Amino acid sequence: MIRVLHIIQQLGPGRGGVRTFVSTMLDCPAPDIEQSVLSVGRVEGDRFGERFFGPLIDSYSPLLVGTLGAKRLGAFLSKHRFDIVQIHTNNALGFVFASEAKKAGVPSRIVHCHNSALGSTSSLKNMVNVAMIERFLPAASERWACSEVAGEYLFRGAGYALVHNGVDSDKFRFSPSDRAAVRHRLGIPGNATVIGFVGAGIPAKNTLRALDIFNQLRSSEADSRLLLFGQAEELPLAKEKAAELGLGESAVFIGTVDDIWRYYSAMDALVAPSFHEGLPIAFIEAQANGLPILSSDAVTQEADLTGLLQRAGLSLSDREWADLLQACAGKREITAKVDYVPFLDKAGYTTRSLYEQLSDRYRNMTKGA
């Protein structure tokens, strides 16, 4: 039996990309692979059942997680046998954890990057991050990234393997019945334009800008709605902003849901004025649904698997963004009739492809052990 431990820095309450990826991997049907999850830092929201360990410290602080948390991680790995640790990260702490795993005797140590930036505007923090990456980089026996831009950011010119995020594409196909049911439940007219936003309150997602853009759209389409998913740290600010703009019931804060595919069918477009991204799982899900996407040009072009993604500069005005978003939403009647799942299958962004690829990689790492 191959024992794999997914290590995460912390586990927030929302449906983030790392949580989604790990949850997907735990459903991998390979009978010879046993997977578990450990959070070094604080845990909020749903856990992963009996296969979950942690938190090792009750803190979100990168300093505490990277010092006391890393020390406790080393002690944990010395007591429990794992063939592989897969460390999900977007910063130098992934390599610090890999160093502790190496000291504990874990033979295969994967550092898996899920984003294209540290997420801090502090030049000092970025300098420290780079210095720590360079110091601890050799501790990783494998380097994986969700996209080329993510790999180039974290691995600083060192080699890495691309591992595509995978979704259950059949589940995310457009459904007319889901569209009608969700709109009915939320009290949204059938002919209203509905915009989606995933990652509400996450600083990198630029939630406040999304609200400003939608406010401009609403000025020309009074019945339009903005559905916001997620509940990260800036959510209170987002709700205050929505109130200041007088959006009222037009901005619907959904929170975290387990059936987001139903909501995709109810939408006409997805907006994502992000400051930085890796390759968002939400974009893959939306494209499986045939949902047009308008994102910032901080999102890698690799994310466009179907021709449904349009990118715009953050320097454009809110009105210009709103006009582009309105044009994207206007395509929904056509895109809802097209099956986009074969595009994802061909590009390797389905759970089937993910399971096959990672199962083979895990087996090759432990061959002869």
VOTIGU-653021 format. One line per 8 residues: their letters; for each residue x, y, z of C-alpha. Coordinates in Angstrom, 2 decimals. Example, Ala and Ser with C-alpha at 12.3 -4.5 7.8 and 13.67 -1.06 7.14 Angstrom:
AS = 12.30 -4.50 7.80 ~ 13.67 -1.06 7.14 $
//
This chain:
MIRVLHII = 0.00 0.00 0.00 ~ 1.34 3.43 -0.98 ~ 0.70 5.95 1.80 ~ 0.33 9.58 0.66 ~ -0.09 12.54 3.02 ~ -1.39 15.84 1.63 ~ 0.03 18.69 3.73 ~ -1.62 22.11 3.73 $
QQLGPGRG = -0.52 25.28 5.50 ~ -4.00 25.99 6.86 ~ -7.60 25.15 6.05 ~ -10.03 28.05 5.75 ~ -13.82 27.85 5.74 ~ -14.36 28.43 2.03 ~ -14.29 26.18 -1.00 ~ -10.79 27.16 -2.11 $
GVRTFVST = -8.71 25.63 -4.85 ~ -6.47 23.59 -2.55 ~ -9.42 22.26 -0.55 ~ -11.17 21.30 -3.77 ~ -8.07 19.63 -5.23 ~ -7.36 17.61 -2.09 ~ -11.00 16.63 -1.71 ~ -10.99 15.41 -5.31 $
MLDCPAPD = -7.82 13.37 -4.76 ~ -9.26 11.67 -1.68 ~ -11.93 10.20 -3.97 ~ -9.28 8.58 -6.19 ~ -10.41 4.95 -6.66 ~ -6.89 3.41 -6.83 ~ -6.99 0.46 -4.37 ~ -3.22 0.46 -3.79 $
IEQSVLSV = -3.02 4.12 -2.71 ~ -4.08 5.37 0.74 ~ -4.38 9.15 1.07 ~ -4.68 11.37 4.16 ~ -4.60 15.11 4.88 ~ -2.79 17.16 7.51 ~ -3.17 20.88 8.23 ~ -0.21 22.48 9.96 $
GRVEGDRF = -2.10 25.68 10.83 ~ -5.62 26.57 11.91 ~ -8.63 24.71 10.56 ~ -12.08 26.15 9.84 ~ -15.03 24.61 8.06 ~ -15.46 21.00 7.03 ~ -12.60 18.58 7.51 ~ -11.92 15.39 5.56 $
GERFFGPL = -13.35 12.79 7.94 ~ -11.23 10.08 9.52 ~ -8.35 10.70 7.11 ~ -7.64 14.17 8.54 ~ -4.86 15.12 10.97 ~ -4.25 18.45 12.70 ~ -4.07 21.29 13.19 ~ -0.59 21.09 14.65 $
IDSYSPLL = -0.94 24.69 15.88 ~ -4.09 26.82 16.18 ~ -2.82 29.81 14.20 ~ -2.87 31.38 10.75 ~ 0.40 33.25 11.40 ~ 2.97 32.33 8.71 ~ 5.74 32.94 11.26 ~ 4.27 30.50 13.79 $
VGTLGAKR = 3.25 27.99 11.13 ~ 6.74 28.10 9.62 ~ 8.58 27.70 12.93 ~ 6.61 25.94 15.66 ~ 4.27 24.35 13.11 ~ 7.16 23.05 11.00 ~ 8.88 21.63 14.08 ~ 5.71 19.79 15.07 $
LGAFLSKH = 5.32 18.56 11.50 ~ 8.76 16.99 11.69 ~ 7.84 15.25 14.95 ~ 4.56 14.01 13.44 ~ 6.29 12.57 10.37 ~ 8.88 10.84 12.55 ~ 6.08 8.97 14.33 ~ 3.90 8.11 11.30 $
RFDIVQIH = 5.11 6.36 8.15 ~ 4.29 7.89 4.79 ~ 5.86 7.04 1.44 ~ 4.98 10.41 -0.08 ~ 4.13 13.86 1.24 ~ 2.44 16.23 -1.18 ~ 2.75 19.79 0.12 ~ 0.20 22.23 -1.32 $
TNNALGFV = 1.49 25.80 -1.22 ~ 2.19 29.10 -2.95 ~ 5.15 30.21 -0.81 ~ 8.45 29.19 0.77 ~ 6.79 27.36 3.67 ~ 6.19 24.47 1.30 ~ 9.95 23.95 1.09 ~ 10.36 24.38 4.86 $
FASEAKKA = 7.83 21.57 5.33 ~ 9.68 19.48 2.73 ~ 12.90 19.98 4.70 ~ 11.22 18.67 7.86 ~ 9.85 15.69 5.90 ~ 13.33 14.94 4.56 ~ 14.79 15.00 8.08 ~ 12.01 12.65 9.20 $
GVPSRIVH = 12.97 10.16 6.49 ~ 10.06 10.60 4.05 ~ 11.51 9.37 0.73 ~ 9.32 11.37 -1.69 ~ 8.54 15.03 -1.00 ~ 6.37 16.89 -3.53 ~ 6.00 20.67 -3.38 ~ 2.87 21.49 -5.39 $
CHNSALGS = 2.29 25.16 -6.30 ~ -1.31 26.34 -6.74 ~ -0.82 30.07 -7.32 ~ 1.32 32.55 -9.22 ~ 2.19 35.00 -6.44 ~ 2.83 35.24 -2.73 ~ -0.25 37.40 -2.22 ~ 1.54 40.19 -0.35 $
TSSLKNMV = 2.45 43.68 -1.51 ~ 5.21 43.91 1.11 ~ 8.62 44.03 -0.58 ~ 10.24 42.72 2.62 ~ 7.93 39.69 2.75 ~ 8.61 38.97 -0.90 ~ 12.38 39.22 -0.37 ~ 12.21 36.85 2.60 $
NVAMIERF = 10.04 34.46 0.58 ~ 12.57 34.34 -2.28 ~ 15.51 33.87 0.10 ~ 13.77 30.98 1.87 ~ 12.83 29.33 -1.43 ~ 16.45 29.41 -2.57 ~ 17.64 28.01 0.76 ~ 15.16 25.13 1.05 $
LPAASERW = 14.49 24.35 -2.65 ~ 16.68 21.17 -2.63 ~ 14.45 19.61 0.05 ~ 11.75 18.93 -2.57 ~ 12.31 15.69 -4.46 ~ 9.46 16.62 -6.84 ~ 8.16 20.03 -7.94 ~ 4.64 20.29 -9.39 $
ACSEVAGE = 2.58 23.28 -10.54 ~ -1.00 23.85 -11.66 ~ 0.18 26.12 -14.50 ~ 3.35 27.39 -16.13 ~ 3.00 30.82 -14.55 ~ 2.68 29.21 -11.11 ~ 5.70 26.98 -11.71 ~ 7.90 29.83 -12.93 $
YLFRGAGY = 6.91 31.93 -9.91 ~ 7.65 29.41 -7.14 ~ 10.44 27.27 -8.53 ~ 12.70 30.11 -9.67 ~ 13.92 28.48 -12.88 ~ 14.21 24.95 -11.46 ~ 12.43 22.19 -13.36 ~ 8.87 21.21 -12.51 $
ALVHNGVD = 6.01 19.05 -13.76 ~ 2.61 20.39 -14.77 ~ -0.28 18.73 -12.94 ~ -3.63 19.89 -14.26 ~ -6.50 20.43 -11.88 ~ -9.32 18.02 -12.65 ~ -13.08 18.33 -12.29 ~ -15.96 15.89 -12.57 $
SDKFRFSP = -16.84 17.32 -15.96 ~ -20.07 15.35 -16.44 ~ -21.48 16.81 -13.22 ~ -20.73 20.37 -14.36 ~ -22.50 20.17 -17.71 ~ -25.16 22.84 -18.29 ~ -28.60 21.85 -16.99 ~ -31.77 23.76 -17.99 $
SDRAAVRH = -33.62 22.29 -14.99 ~ -30.91 23.46 -12.56 ~ -31.01 26.91 -14.15 ~ -34.74 27.19 -13.62 ~ -34.69 25.70 -10.11 ~ -31.88 27.90 -8.75 ~ -33.37 31.06 -10.22 ~ -36.78 30.18 -8.80 $
RLGIPGNA = -35.32 29.50 -5.34 ~ -33.43 32.81 -5.34 ~ -36.34 34.79 -6.74 ~ -34.50 35.75 -9.93 ~ -36.55 36.41 -13.10 ~ -35.91 33.99 -15.92 ~ -34.74 36.75 -18.27 ~ -32.46 38.54 -15.78 $
TVIGFVGA = -28.70 38.63 -16.34 ~ -26.93 36.69 -13.59 ~ -23.21 37.17 -12.96 ~ -21.17 34.85 -10.74 ~ -18.12 35.58 -8.59 ~ -16.16 32.81 -6.85 ~ -13.85 33.48 -3.91 ~ -15.68 36.28 -2.10 $
GIPAKNTL = -13.48 37.88 0.53 ~ -10.17 36.42 -0.68 ~ -7.86 39.44 -1.11 ~ -6.32 38.16 -4.36 ~ -9.77 37.79 -5.94 ~ -10.47 41.56 -5.77 ~ -14.05 41.27 -4.51 ~ -14.55 45.02 -4.06 $
RALDIFNQ = -13.69 45.65 -7.71 ~ -16.16 42.98 -8.79 ~ -18.88 44.85 -6.90 ~ -17.95 48.13 -8.60 ~ -18.06 46.47 -12.02 ~ -21.42 44.88 -11.29 ~ -22.78 48.23 -10.09 ~ -22.02 49.66 -13.52 $
LRSSEADS = -23.70 46.69 -15.21 ~ -26.78 47.12 -13.02 ~ -27.13 50.72 -14.16 ~ -28.07 49.42 -17.61 ~ -29.71 46.14 -16.51 ~ -31.80 46.84 -13.42 ~ -32.90 43.21 -12.90 ~ -29.36 41.80 -13.00 $
RLLLFGQA = -27.93 39.84 -10.07 ~ -24.45 39.13 -8.74 ~ -24.04 35.80 -6.95 ~ -20.99 35.77 -4.67 ~ -19.57 32.47 -3.40 ~ -17.11 32.08 -0.54 ~ -16.55 33.47 2.93 ~ -12.93 34.58 3.32 $
EELPLAKE = -11.40 37.29 5.49 ~ -12.51 40.34 3.48 ~ -16.16 39.25 3.27 ~ -17.35 41.85 5.85 ~ -15.70 44.58 3.76 ~ -17.44 43.25 0.66 ~ -20.83 43.33 2.36 ~ -20.18 46.89 3.54 $
KAAELGLG = -19.23 47.86 -0.01 ~ -22.40 46.31 -1.43 ~ -24.45 48.31 1.08 ~ -22.61 51.54 0.24 ~ -23.35 51.01 -3.45 ~ -27.01 50.38 -2.67 ~ -26.97 47.00 -4.37 ~ -29.57 45.58 -1.99 $
ESAVFIGT = -30.96 42.24 -3.16 ~ -29.05 42.53 -6.44 ~ -25.89 41.27 -4.68 ~ -26.57 37.81 -3.28 ~ -23.94 36.48 -0.88 ~ -24.39 32.73 -1.20 ~ -21.49 31.61 1.01 ~ -20.03 28.14 0.57 $
VDDIWRYY = -22.05 25.46 -1.21 ~ -21.51 21.79 -2.03 ~ -23.43 21.92 -5.32 ~ -21.96 24.90 -7.12 ~ -22.49 23.20 -10.49 ~ -26.21 23.93 -10.16 ~ -25.47 27.63 -9.70 ~ -23.19 27.75 -12.73 $
SAMDALVA = -26.17 26.72 -14.84 ~ -28.15 29.64 -13.40 ~ -25.46 32.16 -14.39 ~ -24.84 33.99 -17.65 ~ -21.18 34.89 -17.05 ~ -18.43 34.66 -14.44 ~ -16.39 37.74 -13.50 ~ -12.89 37.53 -11.99 $
PSFHEGLP = -10.91 40.80 -11.72 ~ -8.18 38.98 -9.78 ~ -4.85 40.50 -8.77 ~ -3.16 37.13 -9.32 ~ -4.11 33.47 -9.88 ~ -2.57 30.10 -10.62 ~ -5.13 28.30 -12.76 ~ -8.46 28.54 -10.94 $
IAFIEAQA = -10.45 25.33 -10.58 ~ -13.58 27.48 -10.79 ~ -12.60 28.40 -14.36 ~ -12.41 24.74 -15.34 ~ -15.78 24.04 -13.74 ~ -17.36 27.05 -15.44 ~ -16.03 26.03 -18.86 ~ -17.42 22.52 -18.43 $
NGLPILSS = -20.76 24.29 -17.95 ~ -20.31 26.44 -21.05 ~ -20.21 29.62 -18.94 ~ -18.44 32.66 -20.47 ~ -15.73 34.14 -18.22 ~ -14.32 37.66 -18.01 ~ -11.09 37.74 -16.01 ~ -8.17 40.05 -15.44 $
DAVTQEAD = -5.09 39.49 -17.54 ~ -3.35 38.34 -14.35 ~ -4.96 34.98 -15.12 ~ -2.78 32.84 -17.37 ~ -3.92 32.27 -20.95 ~ -3.46 28.55 -20.15 ~ -6.81 28.77 -18.35 ~ -8.68 29.19 -21.65 $
LTGLLQRA = -9.46 25.59 -22.59 ~ -12.58 26.28 -24.64 ~ -12.51 29.81 -26.06 ~ -14.92 30.92 -23.32 ~ -12.35 33.01 -21.42 ~ -11.85 36.69 -22.18 ~ -9.16 38.66 -20.34 ~ -9.06 42.39 -19.60 $
GLSLSDRE = -6.58 44.71 -17.92 ~ -7.30 45.96 -14.43 ~ -6.45 49.45 -15.71 ~ -9.73 49.53 -17.67 ~ -12.55 51.47 -16.05 ~ -15.45 49.81 -14.25 ~ -17.71 50.90 -17.11 ~ -15.43 49.27 -19.69 $
WADLLQAC = -15.37 46.07 -17.64 ~ -19.16 46.17 -17.35 ~ -19.56 46.54 -21.12 ~ -17.27 43.57 -21.73 ~ -19.11 41.55 -19.09 ~ -22.46 42.36 -20.65 ~ -21.14 41.14 -24.01 ~ -19.92 37.90 -22.41 $
AGKREITA = -23.30 37.32 -20.78 ~ -24.98 37.90 -24.12 ~ -23.30 34.75 -25.47 ~ -24.88 32.49 -22.85 ~ -27.90 31.49 -24.92 ~ -25.54 30.05 -27.53 ~ -22.89 28.54 -25.23 ~ -25.54 26.74 -23.17 $
KVDYVPFL = -26.32 24.63 -26.24 ~ -22.71 23.48 -26.79 ~ -21.10 20.52 -25.02 ~ -17.71 21.76 -23.83 ~ -16.76 18.67 -21.82 ~ -14.83 17.07 -24.73 ~ -12.52 20.12 -24.72 ~ -11.65 19.45 -21.07 $
DKAGYTTR = -11.20 15.74 -21.73 ~ -8.78 16.45 -24.57 ~ -6.79 18.95 -22.47 ~ -6.59 16.57 -19.50 ~ -8.57 18.62 -16.99 ~ -10.99 15.94 -15.80 ~ -10.90 13.87 -12.62 ~ -10.36 10.78 -14.76 $
SLYEQLSD = -7.17 12.26 -16.22 ~ -6.03 13.53 -12.81 ~ -6.49 10.15 -11.13 ~ -4.61 8.32 -13.88 ~ -1.74 10.81 -13.95 ~ -1.17 11.06 -10.20 ~ -1.67 7.36 -9.50 ~ 1.03 6.58 -12.07 $
RYRNMTKG = 3.32 9.23 -10.58 ~ 2.85 7.90 -7.03 ~ 3.59 4.34 -8.17 ~ 6.71 5.39 -10.07 ~ 8.03 7.27 -7.02 ~ 7.74 4.21 -4.82 ~ 8.86 1.63 -7.37 ~ 11.59 -0.53 -5.88 $
A = 11.07 0.87 -2.39 $
//
